[in-house]
Amino acid sequence: MLNIRKPIITYKDPDSLLERSHHVLVADYNKKHVLISHANLYLSDAASSSLETSNRYSDVIAQFYKYLSTQPKFNNYHISQYHVIADNRDIRRWQVQRQIDREKAQKLSPSSETIYRDAKQLLLFFLWLKDNGYVTNVKVKIKSWMANFRSDRLLNYISSKARTKIDSSNIKVLDKKGRQKKLKSLITNMEVQWLLNSYPDPVYSTMFKVALDTAMRPMDIVKFPYVGSGKNMHIMPYSEMGSPKGEIHYFVDSSKRNKDRTIRISSNVLKIIEDEYINLHYENRKKLYKEKNKRNCPPSILFLNKAGEPITSAMISNRTNYAVGKARRNYPEMREGVDFYQARHWWPTYFILSLYKEDILSTAPDVIHAAAAQVLTEQMGHEDISTTFKYYVDRARIIAQANFGRLSEVMNEVESIRDFVSRIEENKKNLY
């Protein structure tokens, strides 16, 4: 199978003079390093606003090209011609092969939903080729690229190719098992505490608290600066800001196009960052950064790990998976589906609970509160606010019903996540 690497390049766009960074696909082909030019042009145009997006888009194309390199149809063609020769059937067969590989390994991922979503993402690459005047055999508007994993005939074919045993799980069962891992309710107070206690590096605990209190995505949290610039010039360590009270505004240059927004951050969050991370760890980690990179750590970088490396979204995901595993060993009640992203659901749920209080169980929240909708739009970065509002109203009602309408565990306006978690712990002790 073809080996494809995904290094990151940074350069100044000759037209806009803005700095761009994105992955590029480099194939080890016939003892040479070959740039997959058409894919790289697409990544430059469609994914240079975010390394997260670039990583996802480039990964899908790399996986597809690796698969094509194993097919006899492509034996006599150079990799630079793959985009011309590939057609809808190749995309469908790639989906089927991924299911075969998954069933053979008896893994829960990639799920059928992920395989379908990746194929749709791949279609955007071929649509871009067509729109920019390049030749391709893929017909984007024809659905012959889609594999029907509900077909018993196809399922039987996949099982036979995977050579699974009689008692092995089929695709439908694997998908169901994968869905069972997803939390259907909000992360509990105790799960928050267990996770915070299980991170191998305190920087991740601090970042999880920031996520709980702001609903920021991991890709946005890792960009939070030590000292801000531009629209965020006012951002700096809590004590250097004069120990402010209330809220501050933080401009998020979103990785998603047209979704830049200004979110509200409690001053308590800045105090948590300073007390639990900056005062205890930042200086030592900044020195490690300088030793490794032969230059000072720029003020735009705040969160560093124990080795002095800037935290990335991937690192957050990996360390959270480790922490959840550790927590599940120590606390059997910890659910398997807990992940860092659960923090993003916490804030809007408790925001709506604190807004409506006991009225959450009435029909009042069924009509969107204009002020609440505006806050959620800015804080969450969602366009379809009606769907977002209803989703979190439903979650809030579940919590209210579980407490029989007594909302004593809702954060008050001046309470930080740290105070909230401490109070819940103290309340639990008082029960015994």
KESELO-873876 format. One record per residue (C-alpha): z, x, y; residue in three letters. Coordinates in nm, 2 decimals. Layout:
SITE:Z:X:Y:ala
...
! end
This chain:
SITE:0.00:0.00:0.00:met
SITE:-0.08:0.11:0.35:leu
SITE:0.20:0.27:0.55:asn
SITE:0.23:0.14:0.90:ile
SITE:0.48:0.27:1.16:arg
SITE:0.58:0.09:1.48:lys
SITE:0.68:0.35:1.75:pro
SITE:0.76:0.23:2.10:ile
SITE:0.55:0.35:2.39:ile
SITE:0.63:0.32:2.77:thr
SITE:0.37:0.36:3.04:tyr
SITE:0.27:0.24:3.38:lys
SITE:0.01:-0.04:3.39:asp
SITE:-0.28:0.08:3.60:pro
SITE:-0.34:-0.27:3.74:asp
SITE:0.00:-0.39:3.83:ser
SITE:0.17:-0.05:3.85:leu
SITE:0.46:-0.20:3.66:leu
SITE:0.62:-0.02:3.37:glu
SITE:0.54:-0.16:3.02:arg
SITE:0.71:-0.09:2.69:ser
SITE:0.61:-0.22:2.35:his
SITE:0.56:-0.13:1.99:his
SITE:0.23:0.02:1.87:val
SITE:0.10:0.01:1.52:leu
SITE:0.01:0.34:1.37:val
SITE:-0.13:0.35:1.01:ala
SITE:-0.12:0.65:0.78:asp
SITE:-0.48:0.61:0.65:tyr
SITE:-0.68:0.87:0.45:asn
SITE:-0.44:1.15:0.55:lys
SITE:-0.48:1.06:0.92:lys
SITE:-0.27:0.87:1.18:his
SITE:-0.48:0.58:1.30:val
SITE:-0.40:0.35:1.59:leu
SITE:-0.47:-0.01:1.51:ile
SITE:-0.64:-0.06:1.84:ser
SITE:-0.71:-0.43:1.86:his
SITE:-0.35:-0.52:1.75:ala
SITE:-0.21:-0.27:2.00:asn
SITE:-0.42:-0.43:2.28:leu
SITE:-0.28:-0.77:2.18:tyr
SITE:0.08:-0.63:2.18:leu
SITE:0.03:-0.48:2.53:ser
SITE:-0.10:-0.81:2.67:asp
SITE:0.13:-1.06:2.49:ala
SITE:0.45:-0.88:2.41:ala
SITE:0.52:-0.61:2.67:ser
SITE:0.77:-0.82:2.85:ser
SITE:1.03:-0.78:2.57:ser
SITE:1.09:-0.52:2.29:leu
SITE:1.24:-0.80:2.08:glu
SITE:0.92:-1.00:2.11:thr
SITE:0.71:-0.69:2.05:ser
SITE:0.91:-0.60:1.74:asn
SITE:0.86:-0.95:1.60:arg
SITE:0.48:-0.97:1.67:tyr
SITE:0.41:-0.62:1.55:ser
SITE:0.61:-0.67:1.23:asp
SITE:0.40:-0.98:1.14:val
SITE:0.07:-0.80:1.20:ile
SITE:0.19:-0.49:1.01:ala
SITE:0.30:-0.70:0.71:gln
SITE:-0.04:-0.88:0.70:phe
SITE:-0.24:-0.55:0.73:tyr
SITE:-0.03:-0.39:0.45:lys
SITE:-0.11:-0.69:0.23:tyr
SITE:-0.49:-0.67:0.31:leu
SITE:-0.49:-0.30:0.21:ser
SITE:-0.39:-0.40:-0.14:thr
SITE:-0.68:-0.64:-0.18:gln
SITE:-1.01:-0.53:-0.34:pro
SITE:-1.21:-0.71:-0.07:lys
SITE:-1.10:-0.45:0.18:phe
SITE:-1.15:-0.14:-0.03:asn
SITE:-1.48:-0.04:0.14:asn
SITE:-1.37:-0.12:0.50:tyr
SITE:-1.18:0.10:0.75:his
SITE:-0.86:-0.05:0.88:ile
SITE:-1.01:-0.08:1.22:ser
SITE:-1.24:-0.35:1.07:gln
SITE:-0.97:-0.56:0.90:tyr
SITE:-0.95:-0.81:1.19:his
SITE:-1.33:-0.88:1.15:val
SITE:-1.33:-0.92:0.77:ile
SITE:-1.01:-1.12:0.73:ala
SITE:-1.04:-1.50:0.71:asp
SITE:-0.83:-1.81:0.66:asn
SITE:-0.81:-1.77:0.29:arg
SITE:-0.66:-1.42:0.33:asp
SITE:-0.38:-1.56:0.55:ile
SITE:-0.31:-1.83:0.29:arg
SITE:-0.31:-1.58:0.01:arg
SITE:-0.07:-1.36:0.20:trp
SITE:0.17:-1.65:0.23:gln
SITE:0.15:-1.71:-0.14:val
SITE:0.21:-1.35:-0.22:gln
SITE:0.52:-1.34:-0.01:arg
SITE:0.65:-1.64:-0.20:gln
SITE:0.57:-1.46:-0.53:ile
SITE:0.76:-1.15:-0.42:asp
SITE:1.06:-1.36:-0.31:arg
SITE:1.08:-1.56:-0.63:glu
SITE:1.04:-1.24:-0.84:lys
SITE:1.33:-1.09:-0.66:ala
SITE:1.52:-1.42:-0.66:gln
SITE:1.60:-1.38:-0.29:lys
SITE:1.67:-1.65:-0.03:leu
SITE:1.45:-1.49:0.23:ser
SITE:1.19:-1.51:0.37:pro
SITE:1.22:-1.89:0.35:ser
SITE:0.91:-2.11:0.33:ser
SITE:0.98:-2.20:0.69:glu
SITE:0.98:-1.83:0.79:thr
SITE:0.66:-1.76:0.60:ile
SITE:0.49:-2.06:0.77:tyr
SITE:0.62:-1.95:1.11:arg
SITE:0.49:-1.59:1.06:asp
SITE:0.15:-1.72:0.96:ala
SITE:0.14:-1.93:1.28:lys
SITE:0.23:-1.62:1.48:gln
SITE:-0.05:-1.43:1.31:leu
SITE:-0.29:-1.70:1.42:leu
SITE:-0.20:-1.64:1.78:leu
SITE:-0.32:-1.28:1.73:phe
SITE:-0.66:-1.40:1.60:phe
SITE:-0.68:-1.66:1.88:leu
SITE:-0.62:-1.38:2.13:trp
SITE:-0.91:-1.18:1.97:leu
SITE:-1.14:-1.48:2.00:lys
SITE:-1.04:-1.56:2.36:asp
SITE:-1.10:-1.19:2.46:asn
SITE:-1.45:-1.17:2.31:gly
SITE:-1.37:-0.99:1.98:tyr
SITE:-1.53:-1.09:1.65:val
SITE:-1.31:-1.24:1.39:thr
SITE:-1.36:-1.46:1.08:asn
SITE:-1.04:-1.65:1.12:val
SITE:-1.09:-2.01:1.23:lys
SITE:-0.77:-2.09:1.42:val
SITE:-0.84:-2.47:1.46:lys
SITE:-0.90:-2.51:1.08:ile
SITE:-0.58:-2.56:0.88:lys
SITE:-0.72:-2.39:0.57:ser
SITE:-0.49:-2.09:0.65:trp
SITE:-0.18:-2.30:0.55:met
SITE:-0.03:-2.27:0.20:ala
SITE:0.11:-2.60:0.07:asn
SITE:0.44:-2.50:-0.09:phe
SITE:0.51:-2.86:-0.19:arg
SITE:0.23:-2.87:-0.43:ser
SITE:0.36:-2.86:-0.79:asp
SITE:0.04:-2.68:-0.90:arg
SITE:0.09:-2.41:-0.64:leu
SITE:0.46:-2.38:-0.74:leu
SITE:0.37:-2.34:-1.10:asn
SITE:0.11:-2.07:-1.01:tyr
SITE:0.37:-1.88:-0.81:ile
SITE:0.63:-1.90:-1.08:ser
SITE:0.38:-1.77:-1.34:ser
SITE:0.28:-1.48:-1.12:lys
SITE:0.64:-1.40:-1.04:ala
SITE:0.71:-1.40:-1.42:arg
SITE:1.05:-1.56:-1.36:thr
SITE:1.27:-1.67:-1.64:lys
SITE:1.31:-2.04:-1.74:ile
SITE:1.65:-2.07:-1.57:asp
SITE:1.55:-1.90:-1.25:ser
SITE:1.54:-2.09:-0.92:ser
SITE:1.21:-2.21:-0.79:asn
SITE:1.09:-2.21:-0.43:ile
SITE:1.24:-2.55:-0.35:lys
SITE:1.58:-2.45:-0.48:val
SITE:1.57:-2.11:-0.31:leu
SITE:1.49:-2.28:0.02:asp
SITE:1.78:-2.53:-0.03:lys
SITE:2.02:-2.24:-0.10:lys
SITE:1.90:-2.06:0.21:gly
SITE:1.96:-2.38:0.42:arg
SITE:2.31:-2.41:0.27:gln
SITE:2.40:-2.08:0.43:lys
SITE:2.34:-2.22:0.78:lys
SITE:2.64:-2.36:0.95:leu
SITE:2.62:-2.73:1.01:lys
SITE:2.92:-2.74:1.25:ser
SITE:3.05:-2.52:1.52:leu
SITE:3.22:-2.19:1.43:ile
SITE:3.60:-2.26:1.40:thr
SITE:3.87:-2.11:1.61:asn
SITE:4.00:-1.91:1.32:met
SITE:3.65:-1.79:1.22:glu
SITE:3.62:-1.66:1.58:val
SITE:3.95:-1.47:1.54:gln
SITE:3.86:-1.33:1.19:trp
SITE:3.52:-1.21:1.31:leu
SITE:3.67:-1.04:1.62:leu
SITE:3.92:-0.86:1.40:asn
SITE:3.65:-0.74:1.15:ser
SITE:3.40:-0.56:1.37:tyr
SITE:3.40:-0.18:1.29:pro
SITE:3.35:-0.10:1.66:asp
SITE:3.54:-0.28:1.94:pro
SITE:3.23:-0.29:2.16:val
SITE:3.09:-0.57:1.94:tyr
SITE:3.41:-0.77:1.97:ser
SITE:3.38:-0.75:2.35:thr
SITE:3.01:-0.85:2.33:met
SITE:3.09:-1.14:2.11:phe
SITE:3.35:-1.26:2.36:lys
SITE:3.09:-1.23:2.64:val
SITE:2.85:-1.44:2.43:ala
SITE:3.12:-1.70:2.37:leu
SITE:3.19:-1.73:2.74:asp
SITE:2.83:-1.73:2.87:thr
SITE:2.60:-1.85:2.60:ala
SITE:2.38:-1.54:2.66:met
SITE:2.15:-1.42:2.39:arg
SITE:2.21:-1.08:2.23:pro
SITE:1.89:-0.95:2.39:met
SITE:2.03:-1.05:2.73:asp
SITE:2.39:-0.92:2.67:ile
SITE:2.26:-0.57:2.58:val
SITE:2.10:-0.55:2.92:lys
SITE:2.42:-0.63:3.11:phe
SITE:2.47:-0.33:3.34:pro
SITE:2.76:-0.11:3.43:tyr
SITE:2.64:-0.13:3.79:val
SITE:2.36:-0.37:3.87:gly
SITE:2.05:-0.34:4.09:ser
SITE:1.81:-0.57:4.27:gly
SITE:1.93:-0.93:4.24:lys
SITE:2.23:-0.80:4.04:asn
SITE:2.35:-0.54:4.30:met
SITE:2.68:-0.72:4.31:his
SITE:2.75:-0.65:3.94:ile
SITE:3.00:-0.37:3.88:met
SITE:3.33:-0.32:3.70:pro
SITE:3.58:-0.60:3.77:tyr
SITE:3.83:-0.39:3.97:ser
SITE:3.55:-0.23:4.18:glu
SITE:3.44:-0.58:4.27:met
SITE:3.79:-0.64:4.41:gly
SITE:3.92:-0.84:4.11:ser
SITE:3.72:-1.16:4.20:pro
SITE:3.83:-1.51:4.10:lys
SITE:3.62:-1.80:3.98:gly
SITE:3.25:-1.74:3.89:glu
SITE:2.98:-1.49:3.97:ile
SITE:2.61:-1.53:3.93:his
SITE:2.41:-1.30:3.70:tyr
SITE:2.03:-1.29:3.71:phe
SITE:1.87:-1.27:3.37:val
SITE:1.52:-1.13:3.35:asp
SITE:1.44:-1.31:3.04:ser
SITE:1.24:-1.18:2.75:ser
SITE:1.07:-1.52:2.73:lys
SITE:0.81:-1.56:2.99:arg
SITE:0.88:-1.80:3.28:asn
SITE:1.24:-1.84:3.17:lys
SITE:1.41:-1.60:3.42:asp
SITE:1.73:-1.77:3.53:arg
SITE:2.06:-1.72:3.71:thr
SITE:2.36:-1.79:3.49:ile
SITE:2.73:-1.84:3.57:arg
SITE:2.98:-1.58:3.44:ile
SITE:3.35:-1.63:3.47:ser
SITE:3.53:-1.34:3.65:ser
SITE:3.76:-1.34:3.34:asn
SITE:3.46:-1.21:3.14:val
SITE:3.43:-0.91:3.37:leu
SITE:3.80:-0.85:3.33:lys
SITE:3.77:-0.86:2.95:ile
SITE:3.49:-0.61:2.96:ile
SITE:3.69:-0.37:3.18:glu
SITE:4.02:-0.41:3.00:asp
SITE:3.89:-0.40:2.64:glu
SITE:3.58:-0.17:2.67:tyr
SITE:3.53:0.01:3.00:ile
SITE:3.89:0.14:3.04:asn
SITE:3.93:0.23:2.67:leu
SITE:3.59:0.35:2.55:his
SITE:3.31:0.38:2.82:tyr
SITE:3.38:0.73:2.96:glu
SITE:3.39:0.90:2.61:asn
SITE:3.08:0.72:2.50:arg
SITE:2.90:0.81:2.83:lys
SITE:2.97:1.18:2.76:lys
SITE:2.83:1.14:2.41:leu
SITE:2.52:0.98:2.56:tyr
SITE:2.48:1.28:2.79:lys
SITE:2.52:1.53:2.51:glu
SITE:2.25:1.36:2.30:lys
SITE:2.00:1.28:2.58:asn
SITE:2.06:1.58:2.81:lys
SITE:2.10:1.34:3.10:arg
SITE:2.35:1.12:3.25:asn
SITE:2.39:0.76:3.12:cys
SITE:2.21:0.54:3.37:pro
SITE:2.42:0.27:3.54:pro
SITE:2.18:0.01:3.39:ser
SITE:2.34:0.08:3.05:ile
SITE:2.69:-0.05:2.98:leu
SITE:2.74:-0.11:2.61:phe
SITE:2.73:0.20:2.39:leu
SITE:2.85:0.25:2.03:asn
SITE:3.08:0.51:1.90:lys
SITE:2.80:0.76:1.88:ala
SITE:2.70:0.71:2.25:gly
SITE:2.39:0.51:2.16:glu
SITE:2.29:0.20:2.37:pro
SITE:2.35:-0.12:2.17:ile
SITE:2.05:-0.32:2.07:thr
SITE:2.01:-0.67:1.94:ser
SITE:1.93:-0.53:1.59:ala
SITE:2.26:-0.33:1.60:met
SITE:2.45:-0.65:1.70:ile
SITE:2.30:-0.84:1.40:ser
SITE:2.37:-0.56:1.15:asn
SITE:2.73:-0.50:1.26:arg
SITE:2.80:-0.88:1.27:thr
SITE:2.67:-0.91:0.91:asn
SITE:2.90:-0.63:0.81:tyr
SITE:3.19:-0.79:1.00:ala
SITE:3.13:-1.13:0.84:val
SITE:3.13:-0.97:0.49:gly
SITE:3.45:-0.79:0.57:lys
SITE:3.61:-1.11:0.70:ala
SITE:3.50:-1.31:0.40:arg
SITE:3.67:-1.06:0.17:arg
SITE:4.00:-1.08:0.37:asn
SITE:3.98:-1.45:0.46:tyr
SITE:3.82:-1.66:0.18:pro
SITE:3.80:-1.96:0.42:glu
SITE:3.54:-1.77:0.63:met
SITE:3.20:-1.94:0.58:arg
SITE:2.90:-1.74:0.48:glu
SITE:2.67:-1.87:0.75:gly
SITE:2.86:-1.73:1.05:val
SITE:2.66:-1.50:1.27:asp
SITE:2.66:-1.37:1.63:phe
SITE:2.43:-1.65:1.74:tyr
SITE:2.71:-1.90:1.67:gln
SITE:2.87:-1.78:2.00:ala
SITE:2.57:-1.93:2.19:arg
SITE:2.65:-2.28:2.05:his
SITE:3.02:-2.25:2.15:trp
SITE:2.98:-2.25:2.53:trp
SITE:2.77:-2.56:2.58:pro
SITE:2.97:-2.76:2.32:thr
SITE:3.30:-2.69:2.50:tyr
SITE:3.13:-2.73:2.84:phe
SITE:3.04:-3.09:2.75:ile
SITE:3.38:-3.15:2.60:leu
SITE:3.55:-3.03:2.91:ser
SITE:3.31:-3.24:3.13:leu
SITE:3.36:-3.57:2.94:tyr
SITE:3.70:-3.52:2.77:lys
SITE:3.80:-3.84:2.59:glu
SITE:3.49:-4.02:2.71:asp
SITE:3.28:-3.81:2.47:ile
SITE:3.34:-4.07:2.20:leu
SITE:3.20:-4.35:2.43:ser
SITE:2.85:-4.43:2.52:thr
SITE:2.88:-4.25:2.86:ala
SITE:2.73:-3.91:2.75:pro
SITE:2.42:-4.09:2.61:asp
SITE:2.28:-4.08:2.96:val
SITE:2.22:-3.73:3.08:ile
SITE:2.46:-3.62:3.35:his
SITE:2.24:-3.46:3.62:ala
SITE:2.48:-3.19:3.71:ala
SITE:2.55:-3.11:3.35:ala
SITE:2.18:-3.10:3.27:ala
SITE:2.12:-2.85:3.55:gln
SITE:2.40:-2.62:3.44:val
SITE:2.28:-2.63:3.08:leu
SITE:1.92:-2.56:3.19:thr
SITE:2.03:-2.25:3.38:glu
SITE:2.29:-2.12:3.13:gln
SITE:2.09:-2.18:2.81:met
SITE:1.74:-2.12:2.94:gly
SITE:1.60:-2.42:2.76:his
SITE:1.31:-2.63:2.90:glu
SITE:1.36:-2.95:2.70:asp
SITE:1.70:-3.03:2.84:ile
SITE:1.72:-3.38:2.69:ser
SITE:1.71:-3.24:2.34:thr
SITE:1.96:-2.97:2.42:thr
SITE:2.19:-3.22:2.59:phe
SITE:2.19:-3.46:2.29:lys
SITE:2.23:-3.18:2.04:tyr
SITE:2.55:-3.05:2.20:tyr
SITE:2.69:-3.39:2.28:val
SITE:2.66:-3.46:1.91:asp
SITE:2.84:-3.14:1.83:arg
SITE:3.11:-3.22:2.08:ala
SITE:3.17:-3.56:1.93:arg
SITE:3.22:-3.41:1.59:ile
SITE:3.49:-3.19:1.72:ile
SITE:3.65:-3.48:1.91:ala
SITE:3.65:-3.70:1.60:gln
SITE:3.79:-3.42:1.39:ala
SITE:4.08:-3.40:1.64:asn
SITE:4.11:-3.78:1.66:phe
SITE:4.02:-3.77:2.02:gly
SITE:4.29:-3.53:2.11:arg
SITE:4.11:-3.24:2.29:leu
SITE:4.40:-3.00:2.32:ser
SITE:4.18:-2.71:2.20:glu
SITE:3.93:-2.74:2.48:val
SITE:3.93:-2.45:2.72:met
SITE:4.04:-2.53:3.07:asn
SITE:3.84:-2.42:3.38:glu
SITE:4.04:-2.11:3.44:val
SITE:4.10:-2.00:3.09:glu
SITE:3.90:-1.71:2.95:ser
SITE:3.78:-1.67:2.59:ile
SITE:4.05:-1.41:2.53:arg
SITE:4.32:-1.65:2.66:asp
SITE:4.18:-1.94:2.46:phe
SITE:4.17:-1.74:2.13:val
SITE:4.53:-1.62:2.19:ser
SITE:4.65:-1.97:2.26:arg
SITE:4.49:-2.10:1.94:ile
SITE:4.66:-1.82:1.74:glu
SITE:4.99:-1.90:1.90:glu
SITE:4.95:-2.27:1.83:asn
SITE:4.88:-2.19:1.47:lys
SITE:5.19:-1.98:1.44:lys
SITE:5.40:-2.27:1.58:asn
SITE:5.28:-2.50:1.30:leu
SITE:5.45:-2.29:1.03:tyr
! end
